[in-house]
Structure formats: C-alpha cells, structure tokens
Amino acid sequence: MAQRCDVCGKGPLSGNRISHAHNVTHRRFNPNLQRIRTVMGGVQRRLRVCTRCLRSGKVTKPTPVKKSTTSSAA
C-alpha cells in the first residue's frame, strides 16, 4: 500500500543517513499517516491522512453516536 496522504498527497521523501564516521546510506522519510474515519459528501469513509491535515482541520470526523440507555428491568 502506498505511503501517501489521501487529502494532500504528501508522500515519502528520500535522504541520506550519515553515521559518525560519515558513511552515507540512503533512507526514506515517510509521512506520519493515521487511518481515521472521515465524513466526505455525507458518507463515512476510512482514509489514510497525515497528521498535518488532521491538525489543520482539512478532515471532518464523524460525530459520535450516543448509545441509548434503555434498560429492560421487568
């Protein structure tokens, strides 16, 4: 599965890992993706969203549904 945000499209970047002896090897900087339930067009969907989109409010979470407290004590 691709490491890509479904809202902004942020994906992995490449860079170098540099040791104390200055040995250089390649590495990947992956975005911090969270799998959350969102409301898009009145429909709840699961999306993989980066934390920057979550913090900035680009994603609307569904409102929690209260459970009814009906007791059948008869």
N, C-alpha and C positions, 0 to 999 in steps of 0.2 A: 504494500500500500504506500502511496506517495506521501512524503512528509511535506504537505502543502496545506496552508490555511484555506478553508472554503470561502472565507469572506474577502480577505485582502490579497490572497495568492502568495503570501510570503512563503519561501521555500528555503532549503538548505544552502549555506554558503560554504566555500572552501577556503582553507587557510593552511598554515604550517604549524606543526608542533615543534617547538625548539627546546632542546634539552640544555642542561647546564654546560655540557661540552659543545654546544652549538650544533648538534646533529639535527638536521631538518627532515621531518617526515610530514606527509600530507595528513590532514584531518578535515572533518566536516563539522560545521556549526549548524545544528538542527534547531528549528524554531520550537518554542515551548507550546506544543499543541495539547489542547484539552478536548475531550469528547463530551459535548453537552447537548441537552435538548433545547431547541430553539423554536420560536414561532415565526414562520415565514409564510405570508399570504393566508393567515388563518389556519395553517396546518402545522402540527408539531413534527419536527424532523430532528434527527441526530446529525450534528455537524462536527467536524474537527476544526476548532477555532484557536488561533493563537491568543496568548494572554493579553496582548496589547489591544486586540479587538474587543476582548471581554471588558477590560478596564475602561476603554473609551466609550463604551455603550453602543457599539455598532451592532450588537446582538441583543435581541429581546428574549428573555427567558419566559417560559410559561408561568402563569400564576398558579400557586399551589392550590390544590383542591382539598377543602376541609372534609374530613370523614365525618359522617353523621354518627351521633352518639345515641342511637336508638338501642335501648336495652329491652330484651324480651323477658322481663321478670314476672311471669304469670304462673 
